[in-house]
Amino acid sequence: MARPRSFDERAVLRTARDQFWATGYAGTKIDDIAAATGLGKGSLYGAFGDKHALFLRVYDDYCTEAEEATRRRLEGPDETAYQRLREHVIAIAEDTAADTDRRGCLIAKSTAECAQHDEAIAARSQRAFRELHDQLTGCIAAAQRAGDIADGHDPARLASLLLAVNRGIEALGKGGSSPAELHAIAETALAVLPKP
C-alpha cells in the first residue's frame, strides 16, 4: 500500500509554477524545482511524473485560473457589459505595469517558448486563447445589445482585436514599456471600438 503524501500538493505546484515562470521551461531543471519545494526528485517524479508532465499540470492550472478570472471580470448583465469590458482591458495594462519583475503572462511566455515544438502545450495554449476570445466576444455582444457598442460589427472580430491588444500589452510590458504607455494603448483600443 502506498504511503500518503506528506506535502501540500497545491503549494508544491505553486512553487513549481513560479520556478518555471521565472526561468522558462528549458531553463528549469528538476533539481531547481526540488530545491525550491524542498522535495527530493524521487518524490516529485512519484507525485507528478517527469518535468514535462509537471509543467503541463502547472500550465493547465495557470490557464484554467486565467480563464476563470477573465470570466469573473466579464460575465454579467448587458447593461454593465461595456463597463466590465473597459475595466478588464484597463486591468490588463495595470497588472502588466505592476509586474516589476517583468515575468509577463505565463500563457504568452510558454506559448512563445514551447508551442512550436510541443503539441500538448500548443493545444492547451490554443484552448486558453479560444476561451479568452469567447469570453470577450460574449461581453462585446452584451454591450452591443445594451447599445454601448454599435450593432453591425462582428463581436468575434472585435474580440480578436482586443485579445491581440491584451497580449501585446503584456509583451510590451515585459519589454519595458512604461505604465503610461501601456495605459494609453488600452485606452486607444477601447476608443476604436465602434460607438452607436
Secondary structure, DSSP 8 states (H G I E B T S, - for coil): ------S-HHHHHHHHHHHHHHHHHHH--HHHHHHHHT--HHHHHHHH-SHHHHHHHHHHHHHHHHHHHHHHHH-S-GGGHHHHHHHHHHHHHHHHHH-TT----HHHHHHHHHTTT-HHHHHHHHHHHHHHHHHHHHHHHHHHHTTSS-TTS-HHHHHHHHHHHHHHHHHHHHTT--HHHHHHHHHHHHHTS---
